[in-house]
């Protein structure tokens, strides 16, 4: 807790850190697509839904822009929650994907997860809705997020460590819950 209080936070414009990924337009309508993988419809596709991180339909892989290890954001939704997408997917409609702009840096999954939390502090707000839209990348790129910094630069090491700690705590809680449930089952 003391370390968290000592962190220096700096405001950064999203468009200075991230860029939108251009994707091929796919010729499908969501209502015509399966919501489980079938035959060659195996690639999850992103829509504006917040359920299942926006990945609720499947299309064939052919001619699709296949993305992975990026952040997705809806552009036409009731909820404007960003997600880190760690598996193959493509964009279908009303959403987009962004990635770290500086190609000389290898951003880890944990660092992206940390940044998603920071992005959601400015996009996933009750003031935005289907009637009062947040807007697409042209609006979001001008939003400012707070990131930890050390000596005037973004502290990627801190991001990595804090997410790693949170993952370990979550796993510990799941193990404890499973153990308790197992003991209760034995008693019953």
C-alpha positions as CSV (number, residue, x, y, z in Angstrom):
1,X,0.0,0.0,0.0
2,X,2.8,2.4,0.8
3,X,4.4,1.8,-2.6
4,X,1.1,2.6,-4.3
5,X,0.9,5.9,-2.4
6,X,4.4,6.8,-3.7
7,X,3.6,6.2,-7.4
8,X,3.8,9.3,-9.5
9,X,1.0,9.4,-12.1
10,X,1.2,11.3,-15.3
11,X,-1.5,12.2,-17.8
12,X,-1.1,10.9,-21.4
13,X,-3.2,11.5,-24.5
14,X,-4.3,8.2,-25.8
15,X,-3.6,9.1,-29.5
16,X,0.1,9.7,-28.5
17,X,0.4,6.2,-27.1
18,X,-1.9,4.1,-29.2
19,X,-3.1,3.8,-32.8
20,X,-6.2,2.3,-34.3
21,X,-5.6,-0.8,-36.3
22,X,-7.0,-0.8,-39.9
23,X,-9.0,-3.9,-40.6
24,X,-10.6,-5.4,-43.7
25,X,-14.4,-4.9,-43.8
26,X,-16.0,-8.3,-43.6
27,X,-19.3,-8.9,-45.6
28,X,-21.4,-10.3,-42.7
29,X,-24.3,-9.1,-40.6
30,X,-24.3,-10.1,-36.9
31,X,-27.8,-11.4,-37.0
32,X,-26.9,-13.9,-39.8
33,X,-23.9,-15.3,-37.9
34,X,-23.6,-18.3,-35.5
35,X,-22.8,-17.5,-31.9
36,X,-20.8,-20.7,-31.5
37,X,-18.0,-21.9,-33.7
38,X,-19.4,-24.1,-36.5
39,X,-17.9,-25.6,-39.7
40,X,-15.5,-22.9,-41.0
41,X,-17.1,-20.1,-38.9
42,X,-14.4,-20.3,-36.2
43,X,-13.0,-16.8,-35.9
44,X,-14.6,-14.7,-33.1
45,X,-15.6,-11.3,-34.3
46,X,-15.9,-8.1,-32.3
47,X,-19.0,-6.0,-32.0
48,X,-20.1,-3.3,-29.7
49,X,-21.5,-5.7,-27.1
50,X,-19.9,-5.8,-23.7
51,X,-21.0,-9.4,-23.2
52,X,-18.1,-11.9,-23.7
53,X,-15.8,-8.9,-24.3
54,X,-17.7,-8.1,-27.5
55,X,-16.9,-11.4,-29.1
56,X,-20.3,-13.0,-29.7
57,X,-20.3,-14.2,-33.3
58,X,-18.1,-16.2,-35.6
59,X,-17.0,-15.8,-39.2
60,X,-14.6,-17.7,-41.5
61,X,-10.9,-16.7,-41.3
62,X,-10.6,-16.0,-45.0
63,X,-10.1,-12.4,-45.9
64,X,-10.5,-11.3,-42.3
65,X,-7.9,-9.2,-40.5
66,X,-6.8,-11.4,-37.7
67,X,-5.8,-9.6,-34.5
68,X,-4.4,-10.7,-31.2
69,X,-2.8,-9.1,-28.1
70,X,-4.5,-5.7,-28.7
71,X,-7.1,-3.6,-26.9
72,X,-10.7,-3.5,-28.2
73,X,-13.1,-0.6,-27.7
74,X,-16.8,-0.4,-28.8
75,X,-17.8,2.7,-30.8
76,X,-21.6,2.3,-30.6
77,X,-22.8,0.8,-27.4
78,X,-24.5,1.2,-24.0
79,X,-21.2,0.4,-22.3
80,X,-17.8,1.7,-23.5
81,X,-15.6,-0.8,-21.8
82,X,-12.2,-1.6,-23.3
83,X,-10.8,-5.1,-23.2
84,X,-7.5,-6.8,-23.8
85,X,-8.0,-9.4,-26.5
86,X,-5.3,-12.1,-26.0
87,X,-6.7,-14.5,-28.7
88,X,-7.3,-14.4,-32.4
89,X,-10.3,-12.3,-33.5
90,X,-11.5,-9.8,-36.1
91,X,-13.6,-6.7,-36.1
92,X,-17.2,-7.1,-37.4
93,X,-18.9,-3.8,-36.5
94,X,-19.4,-0.9,-34.2
95,X,-16.0,-1.4,-32.5
96,X,-12.3,-1.1,-33.2
97,X,-8.9,-2.3,-31.9
98,X,-5.9,-0.3,-30.9
99,X,-2.3,-1.2,-30.1
100,X,0.8,0.5,-28.7
101,X,2.2,3.0,-31.2
102,X,5.9,2.6,-30.4
103,X,6.9,-0.5,-32.4
104,X,10.3,-0.6,-30.7
105,X,8.6,-1.7,-27.4
106,X,7.2,-5.1,-26.7
107,X,4.1,-4.4,-24.5
108,X,3.3,-7.5,-22.4
109,X,-0.2,-8.8,-21.7
110,X,0.0,-7.6,-18.1
111,X,1.0,-4.1,-19.2
112,X,-1.9,-4.1,-21.7
113,X,-4.3,-5.3,-18.9
114,X,-3.1,-2.4,-16.7
115,X,-3.6,0.1,-19.4
116,X,-7.1,-1.2,-20.1
117,X,-8.0,-0.4,-16.5
118,X,-6.7,3.1,-17.0
119,X,-8.6,3.5,-20.3
120,X,-11.8,2.4,-18.7
121,X,-11.5,5.2,-16.1
122,X,-12.2,7.6,-19.0
123,X,-14.4,5.6,-21.4
124,X,-16.5,3.3,-19.2
125,X,-18.5,6.0,-17.6
126,X,-22.3,6.3,-16.8
127,X,-22.5,9.5,-18.8
128,X,-22.0,7.5,-22.0
129,X,-24.9,5.4,-23.4
130,X,-26.4,4.4,-26.7
131,X,-28.1,7.8,-26.7
132,X,-25.1,9.7,-25.5
133,X,-22.3,8.0,-27.4
134,X,-18.7,8.2,-26.5
135,X,-17.8,8.1,-30.2
136,X,-15.1,6.3,-32.2
137,X,-11.3,6.6,-32.2
138,X,-11.4,10.2,-33.5
139,X,-12.9,11.2,-30.1
140,X,-11.2,8.6,-27.9
141,X,-7.7,9.4,-29.1
142,X,-8.0,12.8,-27.5
143,X,-9.0,11.4,-24.1
144,X,-6.3,11.5,-21.4
145,X,-5.4,8.6,-19.2
146,X,-3.2,8.4,-16.1
147,X,-0.2,6.1,-16.1
148,X,2.5,5.5,-13.5
149,X,5.8,7.1,-14.2
150,X,9.3,7.0,-12.8
151,X,12.0,9.6,-13.7
152,X,9.7,11.1,-16.3
153,X,9.0,7.9,-18.2
154,X,6.1,5.4,-18.1
155,X,6.8,2.8,-15.5
156,X,6.1,-0.4,-17.4
157,X,7.8,-2.5,-14.6
158,X,5.3,-1.3,-12.1
159,X,2.4,-2.2,-14.4
160,X,3.8,-5.7,-14.9
161,X,4.3,-6.3,-11.2
162,X,1.0,-5.0,-10.0
163,X,-1.0,-7.1,-12.5
164,X,1.1,-10.1,-11.7
165,X,0.3,-9.7,-8.0
166,X,-3.4,-9.2,-8.7
167,X,-3.4,-12.4,-10.8
168,X,-1.7,-14.4,-8.0
169,X,-4.2,-13.1,-5.5
170,X,-7.2,-14.0,-7.7
171,X,-5.8,-17.5,-8.2
172,X,-5.2,-17.9,-4.5
173,X,-8.9,-16.9,-3.8
174,X,-10.1,-19.4,-6.4
175,X,-8.1,-22.2,-4.8
176,X,-9.3,-21.3,-1.3
177,X,-12.9,-21.3,-2.6
178,X,-12.5,-24.6,-4.3
179,X,-11.0,-26.1,-1.2
180,X,-13.9,-24.8,0.9
181,X,-16.5,-26.1,-1.5
182,X,-14.8,-29.5,-1.5
183,X,-14.9,-29.6,2.3
184,X,-18.6,-28.7,2.3
185,X,-19.3,-31.3,-0.3
186,X,-17.6,-34.0,1.9
187,X,-19.7,-33.0,4.9
188,X,-22.9,-33.1,3.0
